[in-house]
Amino acid sequence: MIKIDNKKIEKAVTMILEAIGEDPSREGLVETPQRVARMYEEIFSGLGQTAENHLSKTFELVDGNMVIEKDITFYSMCEHHLLPFWGKVHIAYMPNGRVAGLSKLARTVDVYAKKPQLQERLNLEIANAIMEYLNAQGVLVVVEAEHMCMNMRGVKRPGTKTVTSISRGILETDLNLRNEAYRLMNL
Protein backbone atom coordinates (compact mmCIF):
# COMPACT_ATOMS: atom_id res chain seq x y z
CA MET A 1 0.00 0.00 0.00
CA ILE A 2 1.21 3.48 -0.84
CA LYS A 3 1.52 5.94 2.06
CA ILE A 4 -0.62 9.04 1.54
CA ASP A 5 1.12 12.34 2.39
CA ASN A 6 -1.63 13.99 4.46
CA LYS A 7 0.35 17.18 5.13
CA LYS A 8 0.87 17.76 1.41
CA ILE A 9 -2.85 17.21 0.75
CA GLU A 10 -3.77 19.63 3.56
CA LYS A 11 -1.52 22.32 2.06
CA ALA A 12 -2.96 21.73 -1.41
CA VAL A 13 -6.56 21.98 -0.17
CA THR A 14 -5.73 25.20 1.66
CA MET A 15 -4.23 26.58 -1.56
CA ILE A 16 -7.33 25.57 -3.55
CA LEU A 17 -9.61 27.28 -1.04
CA GLU A 18 -7.51 30.44 -1.24
CA ALA A 19 -7.39 30.23 -5.05
CA ILE A 20 -11.20 30.23 -5.30
CA GLY A 21 -11.43 33.24 -2.98
CA GLU A 22 -12.40 31.41 0.21
CA ASP A 23 -10.95 32.01 3.66
CA PRO A 24 -9.56 28.67 4.91
CA SER A 25 -9.63 30.01 8.48
CA ARG A 26 -13.38 30.64 8.57
CA GLU A 27 -15.43 28.41 10.86
CA GLY A 28 -16.88 26.04 8.23
CA LEU A 29 -13.54 25.51 6.47
CA VAL A 30 -10.98 25.52 9.27
CA GLU A 31 -10.81 21.70 9.47
CA THR A 32 -11.58 21.01 5.81
CA PRO A 33 -7.96 20.37 4.73
CA GLN A 34 -7.58 17.69 7.42
CA ARG A 35 -10.96 16.15 6.56
CA VAL A 36 -10.07 15.97 2.87
CA ALA A 37 -6.69 14.37 3.65
CA ARG A 38 -8.37 11.69 5.81
CA MET A 39 -10.99 11.14 3.11
CA TYR A 40 -8.32 10.67 0.42
CA GLU A 41 -6.55 8.18 2.65
CA GLU A 42 -9.74 6.12 2.71
CA ILE A 43 -10.94 6.47 -0.88
CA PHE A 44 -7.47 5.93 -2.36
CA SER A 45 -6.66 2.92 -0.17
CA GLY A 46 -6.33 0.68 -3.24
CA LEU A 47 -3.19 2.47 -4.47
CA GLY A 48 -0.27 0.09 -4.77
CA GLN A 49 -2.39 -2.99 -3.99
CA THR A 50 -3.44 -6.04 -5.97
CA ALA A 51 -6.20 -8.55 -5.31
CA GLU A 52 -3.72 -11.40 -4.83
CA ASN A 53 -4.29 -11.61 -1.05
CA HIS A 54 -8.05 -11.75 -1.50
CA LEU A 55 -8.10 -14.22 -4.37
CA SER A 56 -5.43 -16.56 -2.99
CA LYS A 57 -7.85 -18.06 -0.45
CA THR A 58 -9.85 -20.55 -2.48
CA PHE A 59 -12.01 -23.62 -2.06
CA GLU A 60 -12.06 -26.83 -4.06
CA LEU A 61 -14.89 -26.95 -6.58
CA VAL A 62 -16.95 -30.11 -6.95
CA ASP A 63 -18.26 -29.30 -10.42
CA GLY A 64 -17.15 -26.71 -12.91
CA ASN A 65 -20.22 -24.53 -13.32
CA MET A 66 -20.04 -20.81 -13.90
CA VAL A 67 -19.90 -18.54 -10.84
CA ILE A 68 -21.69 -15.20 -11.07
CA GLU A 69 -21.72 -12.38 -8.56
CA LYS A 70 -23.70 -9.35 -9.65
CA ASP A 71 -24.64 -5.93 -8.35
CA ILE A 72 -21.38 -5.44 -6.44
CA THR A 73 -21.60 -1.75 -5.54
CA PHE A 74 -18.50 0.43 -5.75
CA TYR A 75 -17.31 4.01 -5.86
CA SER A 76 -14.16 5.38 -7.41
CA MET A 77 -12.58 8.66 -8.49
CA CYS A 78 -12.23 9.62 -12.13
CA GLU A 79 -8.55 10.28 -12.72
CA HIS A 80 -9.31 13.03 -15.26
CA HIS A 81 -11.28 15.37 -12.96
CA LEU A 82 -10.91 13.78 -9.49
CA LEU A 83 -14.68 13.54 -9.30
CA PRO A 84 -16.51 10.43 -8.10
CA PHE A 85 -18.03 7.74 -10.24
CA TRP A 86 -20.02 4.87 -8.80
CA GLY A 87 -22.17 1.97 -9.79
CA LYS A 88 -22.28 -1.80 -9.95
CA VAL A 89 -19.90 -4.50 -11.10
CA HIS A 90 -21.11 -7.87 -12.39
CA ILE A 91 -18.61 -10.75 -12.54
CA ALA A 92 -18.98 -14.18 -14.14
CA TYR A 93 -16.12 -16.66 -14.18
CA MET A 94 -15.50 -20.26 -15.12
CA PRO A 95 -13.48 -21.84 -12.31
CA ASN A 96 -10.54 -24.11 -12.93
CA GLY A 97 -10.97 -26.47 -9.98
CA ARG A 98 -10.99 -23.74 -7.28
CA VAL A 99 -13.40 -20.93 -6.36
CA ALA A 100 -12.97 -17.76 -4.34
CA GLY A 101 -15.10 -16.99 -1.31
CA LEU A 102 -17.97 -14.72 -2.33
CA SER A 103 -16.71 -11.72 -0.33
CA LYS A 104 -13.38 -11.96 -2.14
CA LEU A 105 -14.87 -10.77 -5.42
CA ALA A 106 -16.31 -7.67 -3.71
CA ARG A 107 -12.92 -7.04 -2.06
CA THR A 108 -11.26 -7.40 -5.46
CA VAL A 109 -13.56 -4.70 -6.84
CA ASP A 110 -12.64 -2.43 -3.90
CA VAL A 111 -8.90 -2.86 -4.43
CA TYR A 112 -9.09 -1.63 -8.02
CA ALA A 113 -11.83 0.98 -7.49
CA LYS A 114 -10.18 2.78 -4.54
CA LYS A 115 -7.70 4.86 -6.50
CA PRO A 116 -7.77 7.44 -9.28
CA GLN A 117 -9.25 5.29 -12.02
CA LEU A 118 -10.85 4.97 -15.44
CA GLN A 119 -13.91 2.77 -15.77
CA GLU A 120 -12.37 0.87 -18.68
CA ARG A 121 -9.21 0.13 -16.66
CA LEU A 122 -11.32 -0.95 -13.68
CA ASN A 123 -12.90 -3.60 -15.95
CA LEU A 124 -9.50 -4.72 -17.18
CA GLU A 125 -7.83 -4.91 -13.76
CA ILE A 126 -10.67 -6.95 -12.23
CA ALA A 127 -10.74 -9.37 -15.18
CA ASN A 128 -6.96 -9.79 -15.24
CA ALA A 129 -6.84 -10.39 -11.47
CA ILE A 130 -9.45 -13.15 -11.66
CA MET A 131 -7.66 -14.82 -14.56
CA GLU A 132 -4.24 -14.56 -12.89
CA TYR A 133 -4.92 -15.16 -9.20
CA LEU A 134 -7.82 -17.62 -9.54
CA ASN A 135 -6.41 -19.28 -12.65
CA ALA A 136 -9.96 -19.10 -14.04
CA GLN A 137 -10.80 -20.67 -17.38
CA GLY A 138 -12.57 -17.46 -18.34
CA VAL A 139 -14.10 -14.29 -16.95
CA LEU A 140 -16.65 -11.66 -17.95
CA VAL A 141 -16.75 -8.34 -16.08
CA VAL A 142 -19.42 -5.70 -16.70
CA VAL A 143 -19.29 -2.29 -15.01
CA GLU A 144 -22.26 0.10 -14.98
CA ALA A 145 -21.41 3.52 -13.57
CA GLU A 146 -22.57 7.09 -13.24
CA HIS A 147 -19.87 9.76 -13.46
CA MET A 148 -20.04 13.12 -11.68
CA CYS A 149 -17.87 14.59 -14.44
CA MET A 150 -20.87 13.95 -16.75
CA ASN A 151 -23.46 15.05 -14.18
CA MET A 152 -22.23 18.35 -12.79
CA ARG A 153 -19.79 19.75 -15.35
CA GLY A 154 -19.22 19.70 -19.09
CA VAL A 155 -22.31 18.26 -20.81
CA LYS A 156 -24.28 18.15 -17.51
CA ARG A 157 -26.29 14.99 -18.15
CA PRO A 158 -27.35 13.61 -14.73
CA GLY A 159 -28.43 9.99 -14.75
CA THR A 160 -26.34 8.99 -17.76
CA LYS A 161 -24.75 5.59 -17.20
CA THR A 162 -21.64 4.25 -18.87
CA VAL A 163 -21.51 0.48 -19.36
CA THR A 164 -18.24 -1.30 -20.12
CA SER A 165 -17.47 -4.98 -20.41
CA ILE A 166 -14.49 -7.23 -20.94
CA SER A 167 -14.16 -10.96 -21.39
CA ARG A 168 -11.14 -13.23 -21.17
CA GLY A 169 -10.41 -16.90 -21.77
CA ILE A 170 -13.30 -19.24 -22.53
CA LEU A 171 -15.85 -16.47 -21.91
CA GLU A 172 -14.20 -14.51 -24.70
CA THR A 173 -13.94 -17.37 -27.19
CA ASP A 174 -17.17 -19.32 -26.49
CA LEU A 175 -20.10 -17.14 -27.58
CA ASN A 176 -22.68 -19.50 -26.05
CA LEU A 177 -21.03 -19.35 -22.62
CA ARG A 178 -20.65 -15.57 -22.84
CA ASN A 179 -24.33 -15.18 -23.81
CA GLU A 180 -25.33 -17.46 -20.91
CA ALA A 181 -23.33 -15.24 -18.54
CA TYR A 182 -25.06 -12.10 -19.85
CA ARG A 183 -28.46 -13.83 -19.56
CA LEU A 184 -27.80 -14.91 -15.97
CA MET A 185 -26.67 -11.38 -15.13
CA ASN A 186 -29.94 -10.08 -16.66
CA LEU A 187 -27.95 -7.81 -18.96
Summary of the structure (lengths in Angstrom):
residues: 187
radius of gyration: 19.4
end to end distance: 34.7
largest distance: 63.7
contacts: 558
relative contact order: 0.15
helix: 41%
strand: 27%
